[in-house]
């Protein structure tokens, strides 16, 4: 990676605003408002009516890109103890086993990618229970009207990846009505409050040495991030982190989740990108000119609820990495409820990736490569 890191720009709020013409930071800061608005919208749309037909055999969430993450978050919040499987489908095909006993939720911030529309239409043909979540006056809304499916309108805050909570909350509330999670209105409000707190700590006018997102962004700049989650919930946040590295910072990221990462990815600690650094990677005030040009950076997202063996593996992996000169950053989830914990991890990751983009002189909002690819295959 040859991008020049402009660390000083992150201490100048006006420079940050100028470097973010699409307003991605403002979009990220809307997360708490998204939760509150989505609670109201989902309730008004009548998600409570889903309980009338009883619990489905399975919940299948169809989506792509930033919209599909909502299905992963739903599965993480419902947890391993969920009485039915929660599966996310990315692509054109609905699994063959899905039928009338299952609930299919199609999610699209734009109102319907071709993949999501294809899966939703197939679900309607099979007689599946349907919940559609997306933009008003969109192809997805039209499909809901034609199939007499429940539809929850979502107001986009800009980019689909930044509207995560507007898309996810209706799914969480639907699952609550079906007895698949314990996310009360109080938990939803507590999560919104935590997102407000993260936004305050990561605000543009907060200096880098006290702003956790700016600090992590500067530490990652120029390195190859290997992002691990210490639990299935944290693993979902780690996957989201890598997606945001790609789309916001136009930057690579390697995803892993414990304990599986211990069975292969630890070998990268001995590889080309794990060369020794001259400076202490944990010293924020070090002279980065003395750092190695390239380096592997292990970024561990820590859940407060870890399997004892996973915790032991995490601690040993961190020690192993540091012993080989690999930089390590650990980010801990906050809150008691799974929704609070995953929200705080995702929120910090969103800010980190936007600040990383700005530090590298990259506009975080556009996704020109995606648009060009779509044009090529249209």
N, C-alpha and C positions, 0 to 999 in steps of 0.2 A: 504494500500500500504506500503510495507516494504523496498522499494529500498532506498539505502543510497544516499543522495544528495552530489555530489562532486562539490561544487561551485567553488573551486579553478581552476579546469580544464578549466573553461570557460575563464579564464584570461591568458591562455597559448596557443598561436596559434599552437605550435608544438604538444601539447597534444591533442588539438582539431583535428588536422589532423590525428593523430594516432588513435583516437577514432572513426574516420569516414573513415574506409578503403574503403568503397564503393563509397566515394566521393559524398555523398548526398548534402553537402553544395555547391559543385561546380555545381551540377545539378540544384539546386535552383538558383544559381547565373547566370545561362544561360538564364533566362526568357526574358530579353530584346533582346538578340540575337535571341531567338526563334521567337519573334514577327517579327523582321526584315526579317528573313529567310522565315517565313511562308507567309508574304506579297508577297515576290518575287515568291515563289513556287506556291501559289494559283493563282497569276496573270498568270504565265506561263502555268498553267494547264487549264486556260480558264474559271474561275468561272463567268466571265462577260457574258458568253453564256447563263447562267441560266435565264437572263432577257428576252430572246427571246420568251419564252413560257408564259410570264406574271406572275402575282402574284399567288402563290398556295393558296388553301383553308386553308391549315394548314402546319406547319413545324413539322415533327416528327424526333427527334434525337434518334437513337438507340446506346446504348453503355453500358459498365459495368465498375464499379470501377472508377479508375482515369480518364478513357476516358469519362465516362458518365457525369462527372462534366462539360465538355465543353458545353453540352446542357443546363445545368442549368445556366451557365454564359451567354450563348447566350440569353436565355429568360430574364435574369436580365438586360442585356444591351439593349435589344429591349424595355423592360419596359411594364407597364400596358397599355400604349397607342398604342401598336403594333396592326396593323389592322388585323392580323391573329394570332391564337393561336400557341405558340411554346411549344411543349410537349416533355419530355424526357421519353423514354421507357427503362426500365432496366428489362431484362428477355428474354424469348424465344418467346413470342407471340406479334404479331402486333395487335393493337386494331381493332375491327371489322369494325369501321367506316372509316378506312383509305383506300383510293382508288386512282384512276388515277388523281384526282384533287389535290392531296397532294404531297409535297416534303418530301421524307424520306432521312435523312442523317445518314449513318452508320459510326461510329467513333471507331477506335481501334488502339492504339499505336503499339500493337504487330502485327497488321494486321488481327485480327479476332478471338475473343473469340467465342465459340460455340453459345452463346446466340445471339451475335450481327450478326453473319453470318446467323443464322436462321431467324432473323427478316429481314435482308437485302434480303435474297433469297425470302422470302414471299412477300416483297414489289415489287420485280421484277416480280413475278408471277402475282401480281395484277395490273401490269402496272403503278405503281407509278413513278413519277419523282424521279431520284436517284442521290445522291451525296455521294461518298464513300471517306473517309479520313483515311489513315493508312499507314503502312509500305510498301515500294516498294517490289515487288516480294513476296507478301504475299497472303494468301487465299482471302483477301478482294480485293486486286488488280486483282486477277484472276477472281473473281466474276464481277468486274467492266468491265473487257474485255469481258466476256461472255454475259453480259447484256447490253453492249454498254452504260454504265453509265459514268458520269464524275468522274474522280479519281484524288485526290490530294495526292501526296506522302508526308509523314512526316518522318523526321529523328529523331529517338529516341535519347534523351540525356542520357538515362539510364533506370530509372524506368518510367512506364507509368504515375504515379502520378506527376512526375517531368517534364513531357513533355506537361503540360496543355496548354501552350500558343501556342505551335506548332500545337496542335490539334484544339484549339478554334479559332484562327485567320482565318483559311479558312471558318469556319462557319459564322463568323461575316462579312467577305467580301462577302460571298454568299448572306447573308441576306441584306446587303447594296445594292447589285445589284437588289434585289427584292423590294427595297423601304421599308424595315422593320426597318431600323435604320439609324442614321445619322453619322456613324463612318467613317470619312474622313481619307485620308492618313495622314493628319496632326495630327489627334487624335491618330492614331496608333503610330506615331513617338513620340508624347508627352507621351503616355503610356509607351513606351519603355524607354524613358528618366527617367520617374518616377521610374520604376523598377530598373534602374541603380542607382538611388539615394538611394533607399531602400537597395540595395546590398552594397553600400558604407557604409551606417550607420550601417549595420548589419554584416560587415566583421569580420572574425575570430580574427584579431589582434586588434579589438576595444574593450576596457575594458568594463566590465559589467555595470559600473555605467553610461556610456554614450551610450551603445549599447541597443536600445529598445528591441530587440528580446531576448538578454541574460537576461535582467532584468525581463521581463515577464516570461521567462522560469523558473528562480529561484523562482519567486513569486508563480508559479503554482505547483512547485515540491512538491509532497506529498499531495496535495489537490485533491478534486474531482471537475473538471471544469464543470460549467454550462455555455455554450457559447450561447449568445443571439445576434441576429441581430436586429437593430432598424428600419429596413425597409426591403422590399422584397429583395433588392439588398444586403444589409448587411446580411440578413438571408441566402442567398446563400453562402456568405463568411463564415458565422458561421458554416454552414453544412460542408463546405470544411475543416474548422479548426478542427472539430471533426474527420473527416476522416483522417486528417494528424496526429492528436494525436494518433489514432489507429495504423496507418501504420508506421509512423516515430518513435514515442516514445513508441509504444506498450502500450498505456495508454488509459484509458477510457475518454469519454467526453459526456456530455448531451447537445443535441442541442435544441434550442428554438428560436422563432421569435416573436417579438412584433407585434400586441397586444395579440396574442393567448397565449403567455407564462404567461401573467397576469391572465389567467383563470384557471391555474393549477399549473405551476411550482413554483410560489411564495410560495406555501405551503411547499416546501422543505426548505425554510428559517427557518421553525420551527422544522425541523427534526433532526435526529441523527447527520448528518454531519455539522450541523450549530452550533456546540458548541462554546462557547466563547473562544477567543484566549487571551493569556496572553500579547502578544506583539501587537503593532500597525501594522496591515497588510499593511499600506501605508508607513511604514518606511523601506526603502530599506536597511539601515545599521543596522537594529535591529538584535539581537542575535536570530537566528532561532531555537536554542536549547530551547528557552522559548515558542515557538509556540505549539499549540495543535498538537497531532500526526496526527489527521485527521481533515479535514475541508472542507466545501463547499466553492467554489471560483466562484463568478459570474464574468464572462468575457463578457463585452458588446462591440460589434462592432458597432460603431456609423457611420451612414451615414450623409452626410451634407444636404441631402434632406429627411426629415422625415415628416410624417403626423403630424399636430399639436397635435392631441390626442396621437399618438404614442410617441412623444417627452415627453408629460406630463407623460405618463405611465412609460417611461424609467426613468425619473428623480425621480418619486415617488418610483419606484422599487429599485433604487440604495439607496435611503434614507432608505427604509424599510429594505434592506439587511444589511446595515451598522449598523442600530439600533439593529439588532439581532446578531451582531458580525461576520457577513459573510464578508469575504474579497471581495473587488470589484476592478476590473481593467477595465478601459475603453480605447478603441483604436479607434481613429477617422480616417475616410477615408480622403484621400487627393486628390485634383484635382477637376475640374469642371464637366467633362464629366463622365457619368456612367461607361465607360470602365476604365478610370483612377481611379475612386473611388474603384471599386471592385478589380482592380489589386493591389492597394496599400494595401488593407485589406488582400488579399490572400497572397501577398508576405511576409508581416510581419508574418502571421500565419505560413507559410512554414518555415521561419527561427526559429521562437519560438519552433516549434515542433522538429526540428533537434537539437537545443541546449538543449532542455529538455531531449531528448534521451541521449545526451552526458553527461549531468549532472547526469543522473541516471545510467551511465555505460552501456547503451544499444546501440548496433550498429543500426543506423537509417535505413540502406538500406534494409537488408533482410526482407522477409515476409514469414518465414518458415511455419507458421500456415496455411497460404493460400495455399502454395505449398503442404503441407501434406493433406489438405482437398481435393484439386484437385486430388491428387493421390488416395485417398480413394474412390472417386466417378467415377474415370476414367473407 
